[in-house]
C-alpha cells in the first residue's frame, strides 16, 4: 500500500545532461552529486552508460569497399573461404562471419558486442 506521494520522477534531457556534467567534473564525487540532486547513484551510472552507448552507436556509418586492395595489417579470409558479400571480422582468437544479406541492425549489434 502506498500512503505517500509517488516517488518516481521524470528527468528531462537537459536535467540529465546537467547532472552528468556535474558528476563528470574534475574532483566530483558521484555520491555527493546524487545526494545534492536527491537521486540514487545508480541512476547516474545508468545515464552515463546510456550516454556512452549512444555515442558509440552514433559513430557507425555505411562502409563501401571498392576494388580488392587489402589495407595494411588487415587479416582477410581468402576469397575461396568466403561467400559473396560475406563480412568476416577477426579479433584476437575470434572469427565472426556475417552473411551479406544480414540487416544493418544485426551488423551494428554484432560490431557493438565485439567492442564491449
N, C-alpha and C positions, 0 to 999 in steps of 0.2 A: 504494500500500500504506500503510495506516495502522498506525503502530507504537505510537503512544501512545494515551492515553485520548481519548474523544470530546470535542471542544471545545464542541459545541452545548449550550446550556443553555436551560432553560425559565424564564421570568420570570413571577412571579405579578402580578396586577393591583396589589397593594399595593407590590411592589418597583418596578414601572414608575412608579406614582404618586410614590413617594418619590424616585426618580432624576429624574423630570421636574420635581418641585418643586425639587430641588437645582439642576438646570440652569437653571431659570427664576428663581431667586432673584436679587435685585439684586446686580450685581457678579460674578455667577457666570460662569465660562468653561466652555463645554460640553466642551472638550478636557480640562480638568482633572477635571471630574466623571466623564467617561468613563474616564480613566486611573485614578482612585480606585476606580471600580466594576469595573474590568477589562473594559470593553466597548468596542466601536467607537463613534466619534462618530456615524457614520451611523445606528446603531441608535437613538440618542437623537432624531435628527432624524426618523426614520421614526415612532417612537412619538408625537412631537409632532404630525406631520401626521395620523396616525390619530386622535389625540385631538381635533384641530380639526375633522376631518371628522365625527366622532361628535357633536360639539357642534352643528354646523350641521344635521345630519340630525335631531337631537332637537328643533330649532326648528320643524319642519314640523307643520302642523296642518290639519285639514279646514276649508275655507272654503265658506260658504254665502252666496250673494248673493240677496237678496230685492228685488223691485222693479226699477226701471230707473234709479234715481238714479245719476248719474255723480259719482264723487268729484272734489274739486277737483284740477286739474292732471293728471287721468288722460287718456291718449290711447286712446280706444276706437275700434275699427273700426266703421263704420256697420253697422247690422243687415242691410242688403241684401248686404253682403260676407261675412257670417258664416253658417255653417251652425248649426243649432240645437245648443246645447251645446258649441260650439267655444270653446276658450280661445285668445285672441290676446295675446301678450306682445310689446311693443315696447320695445327698449332701444337707445339710440344709433341706429345705422343698420341694426339687425337687427329683423326681424319673425318671430316663431315662432308657428305655429298648431298647436295640439294638438287632435285630434278629441275630441268629447265621450265617445266610447267607449274612450278610452285608459285603461290601467290606472293606478292610483295610483303604482306603481313607476316607470312611464315618465314621468309628470308630475314626480315628485320628482327623477328623474335629469336631466330636461331643465332644471328650475329650478336644480339644483345646478351643472350645466355652465355656465349663464348667470352664476352668482355667481362662478365661478372666474376 
